Amino acid sequence: MRITAQQHLIEDILDAITTSSYGIGIGLKCDVTSKLDGDNSYIEFVPKKGCSIDIKDWFWFGYHIR
């Protein structure tokens, strides 16, 4: 999954990957790449081989982001 947004939003998502329990879990199950470039910033989550993420985990991860 790739999310393209303003830089401050991507920074908040990156912060949540290290501070939120859902974010930490998703970070362990996915390869995460990002680029901070103003309005062209993005973050991309690619599940690691053999891993899957339940849709409810994405919901709660999003809920806990600032």
Backbone as a chain_set.jsonl record, in Angstrom:
{"seq": "MRITAQQHLIEDILDAITTSSYGIGIGLKCDVTSKLDGDNSYIEFVPKKGCSIDIKDWFWFGYHIR", "coords": {"N": [[0.848, -1.158, 0.0], [0.563, 2.172, -0.835], [0.894, 5.455, 0.296], [0.371, 8.72, -0.529], [1.02, 11.975, 0.41], [0.965, 15.213, 2.063], [4.053, 16.35, 3.445], [4.14, 16.629, 6.312], [2.111, 14.92, 7.153], [3.019, 12.387, 6.348], [5.277, 12.285, 7.95], [4.021, 12.073, 10.451], [2.888, 9.529, 10.217], [5.206, 7.974, 9.99], [6.282, 8.453, 12.521], [4.331, 7.208, 14.09], [4.803, 4.547, 13.475], [6.893, 3.864, 15.086], [6.033, 4.45, 17.646], [3.419, 3.676, 18.269], [1.51, 0.855, 19.303], [0.122, -0.639, 17.356], [1.35, 0.41, 15.091], [4.02, -0.388, 15.443], [3.696, -3.151, 15.237], [2.796, -3.374, 12.557], [5.029, -2.328, 11.31], [6.845, -4.367, 11.829], [5.827, -6.405, 10.278], [5.933, -5.504, 7.699], [7.878, -4.26, 4.928], [8.962, -1.057, 4.965], [9.065, 1.85, 3.111], [9.939, 5.224, 2.442], [9.607, 8.65, 1.353], [10.427, 11.938, 1.882], [9.332, 14.793, 0.612], [8.083, 17.424, 0.468], [4.943, 18.214, -0.939], [4.992, 15.953, -2.46], [5.534, 13.766, -0.963], [5.751, 10.398, 0.294], [4.761, 7.192, 1.68], [5.357, 3.768, 1.764], [4.06, 0.55, 2.212], [4.972, -2.753, 2.174], [4.02, -5.978, 2.516], [5.971, -8.395, 4.251], [7.413, -11.478, 3.126], [5.238, -14.159, 3.568], [3.742, -12.851, 5.476], [0.751, -11.231, 6.52], [-1.618, -8.592, 6.847], [-4.293, -7.807, 8.816], [-7.337, -6.165, 7.982], [-8.548, -4.74, 10.042], [-6.381, -4.066, 11.63], [-5.103, -2.112, 10.108], [-7.075, -0.168, 10.249], [-7.111, 0.493, 13.045], [-4.494, 1.332, 13.355], [-4.494, 3.658, 11.768], [-6.367, 5.092, 13.239], [-4.999, 5.715, 15.582], [-3.018, 7.448, 14.793], [-1.781, 10.74, 15.003]], "CA": [[0.0, 0.0, 0.0], [1.339, 3.419, -0.914], [0.151, 6.647, 0.681], [1.005, 9.961, -0.952], [0.391, 13.065, 1.149], [1.87, 16.285, 2.443], [5.174, 15.845, 4.234], [3.86, 16.519, 7.751], [1.277, 13.742, 7.371], [3.902, 11.218, 6.236], [6.094, 12.294, 9.161], [3.191, 11.552, 11.538], [2.782, 8.08, 10.019], [6.512, 7.405, 10.346], [6.371, 8.519, 13.973], [3.431, 6.193, 14.643], [5.392, 3.219, 13.278], [7.83, 3.594, 16.18], [5.478, 4.784, 18.956], [2.101, 3.062, 18.468], [1.601, -0.612, 19.306], [-0.293, -1.114, 16.027], [2.384, 0.812, 14.152], [5.18, -1.257, 15.629], [3.334, -4.446, 14.659], [2.794, -3.249, 11.101], [6.429, -2.156, 10.921], [7.51, -5.668, 11.879], [5.274, -7.282, 9.241], [6.069, -4.889, 6.378], [9.01, -3.43, 4.544], [8.437, 0.302, 4.869], [9.93, 2.831, 2.452], [9.3, 6.539, 2.412], [10.347, 9.779, 0.793], [9.899, 13.214, 2.348], [9.605, 15.767, -0.443], [6.969, 18.372, 0.395], [3.652, 17.655, -1.333], [5.223, 14.696, -3.176], [6.001, 12.783, 0.01], [4.984, 9.146, 0.329], [5.206, 6.058, 2.468], [4.879, 2.54, 1.12], [4.095, -0.653, 3.028], [4.939, -3.992, 1.397], [4.105, -7.087, 3.469], [7.091, -9.314, 4.118], [7.018, -12.804, 2.654], [4.558, -14.965, 4.565], [2.998, -12.011, 6.418], [-0.424, -10.505, 6.048], [-2.11, -7.658, 7.852], [-5.748, -7.768, 8.855], [-7.881, -4.837, 7.69], [-8.816, -4.028, 11.297], [-5.111, -3.501, 12.108], [-4.915, -0.846, 9.38], [-8.033, 0.787, 10.813], [-6.655, 0.959, 14.35], [-3.255, 2.08, 13.135], [-4.917, 4.988, 11.325], [-7.091, 5.742, 14.332], [-4.07, 6.186, 16.6], [-2.105, 8.466, 14.267], [-2.226, 12.082, 15.421]], "C": [[0.899, 1.227, 0.0], [0.413, 4.583, -0.581], [0.974, 7.85, 0.263], [0.264, 11.106, -0.267], [1.417, 14.156, 1.409], [2.896, 15.742, 3.44], [4.833, 15.677, 5.711], [2.982, 15.314, 8.077], [2.108, 12.456, 7.305], [4.803, 11.136, 7.466], [5.309, 11.743, 10.355], [3.037, 10.033, 11.435], [4.094, 7.404, 10.408], [6.708, 7.404, 11.858], [5.524, 7.422, 14.616], [3.984, 4.78, 14.489], [6.329, 2.871, 14.434], [7.218, 3.822, 17.562], [4.145, 4.108, 19.27], [2.241, 1.54, 18.434], [1.161, -1.196, 17.968], [0.77, -0.782, 14.99], [3.621, -0.06, 14.241], [4.908, -2.623, 15.02], [3.338, -4.423, 13.139], [4.214, -3.088, 10.584], [7.21, -3.462, 10.923], [7.065, -6.581, 10.747], [5.485, -6.754, 7.827], [7.457, -4.292, 6.187], [8.429, -2.047, 4.285], [9.477, 1.189, 4.192], [9.187, 4.15, 2.411], [10.22, 7.551, 1.756], [9.653, 11.047, 1.281], [10.318, 14.29, 1.359], [8.397, 16.692, -0.609], [5.658, 17.688, 0.067], [3.784, 16.351, -2.105], [5.729, 13.595, -2.249], [5.135, 11.534, -0.045], [5.58, 8.186, 1.337], [4.583, 4.819, 1.826], [5.103, 1.359, 2.052], [3.975, -1.859, 2.12], [5.065, -5.145, 2.394], [5.301, -7.993, 3.18], [6.562, -10.688, 3.719], [6.419, -13.605, 3.816], [3.738, -14.178, 5.573], [1.774, -11.41, 5.747], [-0.91, -9.628, 7.198], [-3.624, -7.577, 7.718], [-6.222, -6.327, 8.651], [-8.156, -4.059, 8.974], [-7.535, -3.437, 11.893], [-4.799, -2.192, 11.401], [-5.842, 0.218, 9.944], [-7.512, 1.358, 12.123], [-5.349, 1.717, 14.258], [-3.601, 3.513, 12.726], [-5.609, 5.777, 12.421], [-6.131, 6.373, 15.342], [-3.029, 7.176, 16.085], [-2.665, 9.838, 14.62], [-3.264, 12.67, 14.534]], "O": [[1.874, 1.301, 0.749], [-0.697, 4.684, -1.102], [2.134, 7.986, 0.651], [-0.961, 11.201, -0.347], [2.582, 14.04, 1.028], [2.626, 14.793, 4.177], [5.208, 14.668, 6.308], [3.095, 14.745, 9.162], [1.918, 11.547, 8.114], [5.066, 10.044, 7.971], [5.87, 11.024, 11.182], [3.054, 9.334, 12.448], [4.087, 6.373, 11.081], [7.246, 6.445, 12.411], [5.954, 6.783, 15.576], [3.664, 3.904, 15.292], [6.531, 1.693, 14.727], [7.818, 3.428, 18.562], [3.785, 3.984, 20.44], [3.002, 1.001, 17.631], [1.768, -2.154, 17.49], [1.061, -1.594, 14.112], [4.202, -0.428, 13.22], [5.777, -3.196, 14.363], [3.832, -5.354, 12.504], [4.568, -3.643, 9.544], [8.125, -3.647, 10.122], [7.83, -7.436, 10.3], [5.245, -7.474, 6.857], [8.117, -3.879, 7.14], [7.51, -1.891, 3.481], [10.621, 1.273, 4.638], [7.958, 4.186, 2.352], [11.426, 7.344, 1.622], [8.444, 11.209, 1.114], [11.491, 14.655, 1.272], [7.774, 16.742, -1.67], [5.289, 16.702, 0.705], [2.775, 15.701, -2.38], [6.292, 12.603, -2.711], [3.952, 11.592, -0.382], [6.717, 8.332, 1.784], [3.428, 4.835, 1.402], [6.187, 1.185, 2.61], [3.001, -1.988, 1.379], [6.098, -5.282, 3.049], [5.6, -8.311, 2.029], [5.396, -11.008, 3.953], [7.01, -13.712, 4.89], [3.1, -14.772, 6.443], [1.78, -11.122, 4.55], [-0.638, -9.901, 8.368], [-4.156, -7.312, 6.64], [-5.572, -5.385, 9.104], [-8.012, -2.837, 8.992], [-7.59, -2.419, 12.584], [-4.287, -1.259, 12.02], [-5.447, 1.374, 10.101], [-7.475, 2.576, 12.297], [-5.127, 2.659, 15.019], [-3.057, 4.468, 13.28], [-5.451, 6.994, 12.515], [-6.414, 7.438, 15.892], [-2.235, 7.693, 16.871], [-3.873, 10.067, 14.544], [-3.72, 13.787, 14.775]]}, "num_chains": 1, "name": "protein.A"}
